[in-house]
């Protein structure tokens, strides 16, 4: 019997993408997965599009948040409401290809965590040169400071077995965008040594507006926040080691 898969889709102003993305996930994943859309009360009424899809696909669930905001807490709420044996979360703008989901699921037959990576053989990015090099520099720093093996620390596209979530939690940090993912990977690698990396090519969104870094100033601010997060994780880890040795 195939494991039940849950897919978490955090959204904010993704009305142009969400319907097509849900249908693509349903096309590639069998049996039909549980799809949980966590929408932060999008002004473009993404949640309303999801309700229409829900009418035809009852395995699609909507969590509409009218008070809380943020990617990390949206992912956490989706995870808390998921029921699958395998849980996947990904961006909702097609930057993460839904066609990769079966490979991530299959990888979990031999390990607890499968990470979609731009930085292993076969991976890549179609973003602008500035974004590509910013992401690379952040990941190089993370791997130097936090140690090997080389990981895509800002991927945001991952599949895990249910047991992982019982031991590793989502912790919002910094801007509330990608830092939580760094923290998750860092903690997960300490508990579960093996993380399988599956290559993928990041595709810059074709529709809608990016929320993480719409201009150079915000991209720089995000990069600095990532760097702060890396150093924080290393310092906190060293501090814990010192306390344990006393």
ABEGO torsion letter per residue (X at the ends): XBBBBBBBBBBBGAAAAAAAAAAAAAAABOBBBBBBBBBBGBAAGAAAAAAAAAAABAABBBBBBAABBEAAAAAAAAAAABABABBBBBBAAGABBAAAAAAAAAAAAABABBBBBAABBGBEBABBAAAAAAAAAAAAAAAAAAEOBBBBAAAGBBBBBAAAAAABBBBBBEAGBAAAAAAAAAAAAAABABBBBBBBBBBBBABEBBAABABAAAAAAAAAAAAAAAAAAAAAAAAAAAAAAX
